[in-house]
């Protein structure tokens, strides 16, 4: 907690919660543009939630330099790639076999005309799988809920999110996503695979597990925020590569969407890990097909299509129209999903049982629609065109019957097109929609109704208490309206040879662009998963149009989820509110300082009286800044008795933590969170001789903290803070006297907008942000955290 509002506990919770919910909904539904969406005013309760998130310290002294330990880093990335690829194969194999078993038993009962038995088997099996996923999340590890992309993005931006990258979260994520995807809900595994890849990067690169109590010396030198951040970014890239078999797209995704800090060296190492992840999953696929090492199966490409004829220039007009549709529908999907997320956060999330019941209710609606809606559509007769489709829709793990049309309530030789879309694994559904030369198989009415149902079900399902992603639903919804438009074009111009499958691919691209607002990485991923390079230009065009339209109405979905979850994200570009402000307008002036030597009893009392994480170190005059010391360092100094003249104080080494001993680097002492530090301070009672001895703070402080003048433009402060991944920036006067301190919380856009409003209202510079107390204090006043 870089700062914590100590008076937030005195709020009228009912009133503030309702007001916060209303303000968030307004921000999601009515704000225009990316920046404003994040800049709406926050209630005091929301501010306290943002304030609970600590910042990483990417500028720490113990990080390795780019040219150091190069061989070990390459080896670590190789391990990350191999492990991520193997986990991705296991998830896919489990999902496909469970879903195959579920549908096979359902259709066997239907063939026996046992419709009641088929429904109850289908319904109960779905509820069991959904219940397993939800119980794992709500009662074992809540950090594994959702796709995990907002948490990965927030962590890589510098926010320290507890339990996001531990072994319990990884296990819950893997088995949670297997249960949720195989249940048949409108979710996909790709988003969770990104989180799983990041989890592998976070764990494998450290050579230890605090959760399991396992510690080795392997990769010990990488146990710092900066190096761990790079491994997590590479792990996220490997997760995308394994999920889509798209190594280039995986690296570009991590660079464009996930990471806030990047380097050329990281590019090559991430690409190496992504390449291995793709190779490993494809190798396992060949083995599952009893073709070990023969990489010539079409199933190695996720949604491989048979290239047909290209496109004509006149088709760019309907393609552009689909870009507009994708942008509008993507913005609507984002707004509605975020509004539901806020409602869940403020109403449903109060009790874990409510979250589980909500998921079961969503599963019930999904089962009712998928099982009974096919009865409203008449049967279709197969024709020769289907043979072309069947030739290129082999699934990775399904037998031929699994990719056939679904007979359902039809006579022998006929099939139900709505059931064919809804009562099959989602990858097969997308391959149906992308298929070329299958104009007569799916009626426009069936495709449109299926697309509408899927749109709303996906919108409601995303954000529930399960591990799930949105990539497959986005592809499905976009492919539906794209195929419908292609069908209409074929009807209007039958001699032109317009193929609905082509329009489905373009439509899927537009909706994904409208929701995610990704550009380059999305283009590459779509080309790699379909092996259809000839439609590169239309895909690029519709994604750009969808992004422009979507950005006009609302921010990207994942950014909105970050805001809803209370993760303090610093955007790549500063907001317009900062242009009129200076450092003094947002800095916190309630600074608690320490001198270069302070008694143990004084430090303990000071730490117990406030929640600050950073303390400026001042000279004997009480104001001149000479350094900065972190709360964790002070606590460890107290624990190890690092008083003046002690062995701990005399130790030398480049790192502050190293001078306190190797256990400080590995966090083996358990003092790696505010709660654990508080527990230690409450239980610690120094003996009489130790209590009065001075701690040698000067030996362990950061002697070169970032220091800015109070009149420095806030735009420059923001740029320095975000670019260097800082945790604190000290603000001084003209004589190097401490005036305030700036943390991530102070630079949030909505906080800057509030400061700008005060500046405009008073016609002069507003007072620096303070929660009460003197401007600078060495006294113990029980101030909130900084």
Order of alpha helices (4+ residues) and beta strands (2+ residues): alpha-alpha-alpha-beta-alpha-alpha-alpha-beta-alpha-alpha-beta-beta-alpha-alpha-alpha-alpha-alpha-beta-alpha-beta-alpha-alpha-alpha-alpha-alpha-alpha-alpha-alpha-alpha-beta-beta-beta-alpha-beta-beta-alpha-alpha-alpha-alpha-alpha-alpha-beta-beta-alpha-beta-beta-alpha-beta
